Every structure is written in structure tokens, then in C-alpha cells.
Amino acid sequence: MNLFFDESGDFKAGVSMAQQGEAYQVEMPSGKRAKVRAKDVLLQFASPSPAEFMTEAQAIAADIDLDFLWEVAGQEEFGFAELGTEYFGHDPKPHEAAGLIMRMHAAPIYFQKKGKGRYKAAPETALKAALAGIERKRQQGLIQAQYVEELKANRLPDAMRNIVHQLLFKPDKNTIEYKALDAACNELQIAPQRLMLAAGGIASAKELHFSKFLFESFPKGIGFPAIQIPSLPELPVADVQAFSIDDVTTTEIDDAMSVTRLPDGKVKVGIHIAAPGLGIKRDDALDAIARQRLSTVYMPGDKITMLPDELVDAFTLAEGKVCPALSLYATVDTSDWSVLSTETRAEGVPIAANLRHNDLDGLVTEENLAANAGDYPHKDDLSLLWQWVQVLEKARMLKREAFGLRPEQNNRVDFNFYVEDDVVSIQRRKRGAPLDKIVAELMIFANSTWGKFLHDHGVPGIYRSQGMGHGWAAKMQVKMVTHAAPHQGLGVDQYAWSTSPLRRYTDLVNQWQILACAEHGVTAPLAAPFKQRDADLFAIVSAFDAAYSAYASFQSDMERYWCLRWLGQEKGDAPTMQVDAVVLKDEIVRLTDIPLVIRLPGMPQAARGAQVRLDLLRWDEVDLSVEARVLEIQQANSADAVEELDEEMQEDLLEADAEPVPDDVAGPVADATDK
């Protein structure tokens, strides 16, 4: 006797060898024997053989018209034999009954199983809905297949044009567009970003990096809503002729300086900071814009400003205007360059000149300052400031050493990026040049002085602190706190970012607090926008840290991209390119001519500071990778150079100690650079 049975939804036939109680010992056509429960047996038949039986049953199943079978079945529950009689017009033969069962079982949208050999036809509405779903999936499958073919031919389907960024950066994996992109990438063995570049969904590698950043950090776009320029209070006009020092590309001019010679031989140095805090108020519409962005985003050749251009124009310290400013005046005794007193006040400041590094760096050198040589604007003022800031720097270095740190190295090189029509130039600038040092030291002095000013008035602010942890890495980490704390790296007792309110929200917050102290004195804790232990202040610190980190990472990626573009420009048609580099640490080197850091796995061991000659084989602007081989390793540099590299590693290799520095200026201290 032969049996037709159900084995977990899989229908089989075999020869019954023996029966023991409620189970059969069945031999399958393959010769394998299996135990089959009696309740799973649907049919018994004598002939043909099980193998022929299954072939005939499958042929019957394939020939059954499901729609007609569903109509014949009616709406009542039935057994397969009953339906077989209706459908075939006679009592079904075993192979016909088996084919009928197999067909119904394979079509659950038509027939619902109700028990052993029993079924019920699906309701008409449910069947129509299911069939519509199947047809929809079939059509989607055809469309998806069409998309795949278009993508494989490097053509972007129209349906994908408006969702390219979503497909690349945050895809919905259930959509046919994503499934098509994924299938095409798998067939072509290519990354989605590269396929989108080939198909025209992304115009260039630069747009790919920029679009990814905007998608993640500016999902609503980078445009500003319409704004109204705020009215300003009547301000006294300062009796000074202030000047700023910036790169030629700088538009957000935050700071300027002035020198007033007093009758008693002393001098009053003014540090003048743009004062948007006089017009923007906490929780107003402009504050909401600034707080949402938190900082200007810098990249070579471009930037995304924190504030709308018209608001920047209203407060930037532009030449020829009397600008609202928060001024810090320091009365200095030139006999020993000691600070006798400081004063903070809000006022209108006449801006006599916007000096530019590009015009003056070659003139304002240490040698010319020492010899009183050269002819350039504000020469006497710059000479006096140069003398003072050297004293300020020396005092910081003594305090830094007291904290257990080495003096700063001023002989490292910084790099400026300039991009025009997608052609990049990268210029080396030695860190610690006089103009850089003048600006940086004055800003450090202002941020430290104002930090103490807030603390003395009992008003909270946002401070930068370094060196409070345990262990070397923790000591090098820069943290943001809401109380005065030392910044050991800078060699100051406190450091509150306050000198760039046009491009950093923390500085705008601190400016509000400083203005409250200057106006209200001892009652400032009651009048300041932010009170002690204000939860909103902690929220600002947390949000700023996250945003600033993301912006810094993007800036780093874009600088690396433009370094690779520079390599392409310099290489021309040559198959490879040979360059010089210096060993930073283990297998990490940095090119000499541009700030491109490369990891070389398997590089022969070389001392830190050693000069190496590299052959750059290839580089990729999409994943920002570089392949190179070492041609030659030269002797390590002097101990001074190695010490300099130690300093650089703290800034270049530790994210905790890194600051995103705008490409328009490089100052002597990364944490103090305010341009």
C-alpha cells in the first residue's frame, strides 16, 4: 500500500512498510525510511508507484484554474474529496485528489486550511484585496527591474532624482528605489555613492561630502528666514581709531584693537568685540536662529554662517563705520608692561581700518619690528602691541610650565586653503608670526579677563577648561564648563570664549552675561539672562559640544578632500607622484607641503620626526583614501623638531584637544584662534 501524506506542509508519497499503532513506517522513493503519523496521511493508493503518483499529481495541480475552483467551492467549509467531485465531475482519482490538495495548499489567499483535508474558500473582499496586492507587487517588481537596468547603464531613474540624498544617507530599505539601487550595486560590485556619481545623481565627490553633511546637520537647508534688523540702544562713541587684522576672505570681523597713548606715558589698549548681544535678546527670533546653528561652519573656499548676512553686516567691525562693540580696555605701564587696570563697557567704536594678513605678513616681521623698518598702516601701534604681547605670552608660558606642561612651540607650520573655480591653492604660514601672535594674545587676554570678570560678579558663563582630569589623555582633553576653571594648555586661570559672538553661540551667550555685569555691577546675578545652575545653560553647552564636533569633523574631511584635489592638480599626467613627509607617530606621516595625514600599514619603523620620501600611487576623493609606498627614510630631525611634533600630535591626533580653525587664519594656539 502506498501513502500520500503531509509532512509539515510538504506533500510526499511513499510505500507503507509496516504500521505500528498510530504510525506508519514508510519508504520514500529515494530509499530513505521515515515514520509517518496516521493523522498526517491524506490518501492511500495501490498504484502507480509513489514517484509516478507525485508526478501525475503535480501535473493535475498545475492544470487547475484557481479562480474557477474558488467559484465551485462556495462559501462553506468542505473536504477535498467533496470539492474534487464538484470540480472534476466524478469522484476524484487518488492522483487527482492529491493534485487538488496541493493546489489549494499552495494558494492560501484563495483557500484557508481548516483541518486535515478540510478547507474554506476566502471571502470575496479578502480575495480581491490579496490579488490586488499581488498584482501591485508584480508591477513593482517590473518597475524595480527597470530601475536596476537603468542604473546598470549609468542612468538615474526619474523617480530617484529627488531622493538621492535619502537613498545614500538614510534609506528606507523597504522602498523599490532602495532595493533597485542595492541590487544594481551588488550586480556591479560598486558602492552606492560611486554608482550615484556615475549615474549623475551626485555631481561630484565634493558635492557628495557636502550633501552628506547638510543632510545630517542641516536637514531643513541652510537658508535663513526673513529677519528684521534689531534696533540698538544709544551708545557713547569711543575716542579711538580701532583696526582689525584678518585674512582677505574674512567677512565676520569679530574683533579689533586700538592703542591710546596717555599723558602720563602709559597706554590704554582697547580690545573691541562686535556686539550682536546688544541687538539679539535671549529667546527672541534671532536667538532661535543662532541657537539652532550654534556656530559658523568652515570649509576651504566656503562657509555656512551662524547668522544671516544682513545681521552680520549690521554688527561686523567694518572699516569706515562706527560699530556697536563690547570693549575691554587695559591700562598698561610700558616701563614693565604690567596691567594696571581693566575696564569693560559697551560703546560705538570707530573702525579706521581692516588690515589683511595677505597684505602685511611680508612686512610685519620680527626683524622689521625689531629694526623699526618698513612702512605699513598703524605701524607704531603694532610695534607697541608686539612688545606687550610678548610679555603676555611669556607670563602664560611660566604658568603653563607651573601646570607641568612644556612651553608652546611656535615654529610649526599652519596651512591656509584658497579655492577659486574648484582650483585649490594651499599656502604655508609659520605659526607665531607677529600679526598672528598679536591677535591671539589679545584674544586670550580678553577671554581670560572676562572669564574672571564673570566669576567675580557671581555670574555663570561658558568656559573652556583643560588639565583637570587624571592621566595624560584626560589632562589634554578640553572641556566646556559653566564655572571658572584653569586652561592649563593656554596657561591661564580661566578662559571664557567671548571674542567671536558673530560666529559662535557660546561667545554670544557670554557676551550677554558680560554686558549684564558691565551695566548692573553687583546686581548682575539678578539681571543676567542666565542665572546660576540654569538648566538651559547646561543644555547649550551640551548642544554646542555636539554641533562643534560635527562641524570640526566636516571641516577636517573637506580639508582632506581639497588636499587630494591639490595632489591631482600637481600630479598632472604623471602615473604617480613623489612627495616628502614627516613621521608623526608609528605608521602615521604628514606631507610636508600640505596638511595631509596618511597611515601607512607595514611601514618600516622610523623615529618620530624622521623625514620620508613617499611615492603616492593613487588616491580617492570619494572615500578620501590614499595609497602610498615608502621610497626612503632619512635621519630623524633634531630634538627640538621632535618636541614640536609632540606638540602637534596633541592637536592633530587627539580629537579631544583639537579645535576647528577657519581656513582664513591660523593662530599660534588652536584653542585661542578666533578668526
Secondary structure as UniProt FT lines:
FT   STRAND          2..7
FT   TURN            8..9
FT   STRAND          10..20
FT   TURN            21..22
FT   STRAND          23..27
FT   TURN            29..30
FT   STRAND          33..37
FT   HELIX           38..40
FT   STRAND          41..45
FT   HELIX           50..63
FT   HELIX           66..73
FT   STRAND          78..79
FT   HELIX           80..88
FT   HELIX           94..105
FT   TURN            108..110
FT   STRAND          111..115
FT   TURN            116..117
FT   STRAND          118..121
FT   HELIX           124..152
FT   TURN            153..154
FT   HELIX           158..163
FT   HELIX           164..169
FT   TURN            173..174
FT   HELIX           176..188
FT   HELIX           192..199
FT   HELIX           205..217
FT   TURN            219..220
FT   STRAND          242..246
FT   TURN            248..249
FT   STRAND          255..261
FT   TURN            263..264
FT   STRAND          267..274
FT   HELIX           276..278
FT   TURN            282..283
FT   HELIX           285..293
FT   STRAND          297..299
FT   TURN            300..301
FT   STRAND          302..304
FT   HELIX           309..315
FT   TURN            319..320
FT   STRAND          322..333
FT   TURN            334..337
FT   STRAND          338..356
FT   HELIX           357..360
FT   TURN            361..363
FT   HELIX           366..371
FT   TURN            377..378
FT   HELIX           379..402
FT   TURN            403..404
FT   STRAND          413..420
FT   TURN            421..422
FT   STRAND          423..430
FT   TURN            431..432
FT   HELIX           434..456
FT   TURN            457..458
FT   STRAND          463..466
FT   HELIX           472..476
FT   STRAND          478..481
FT   TURN            488..491
FT   TURN            501..503
FT   HELIX           505..520
FT   HELIX           521..523
FT   HELIX           524..527
FT   TURN            532..533
FT   HELIX           535..571
FT   TURN            572..573
FT   STRAND          577..585
FT   TURN            586..587
FT   STRAND          588..591
FT   STRAND          597..599
FT   TURN            601..602
FT   TURN            608..609
FT   STRAND          610..620
FT   TURN            621..624
FT   STRAND          625..636
FT   HELIX           639..652
FT   HELIX           655..657
FT   TURN            663..664
FT   HELIX           670..672
//
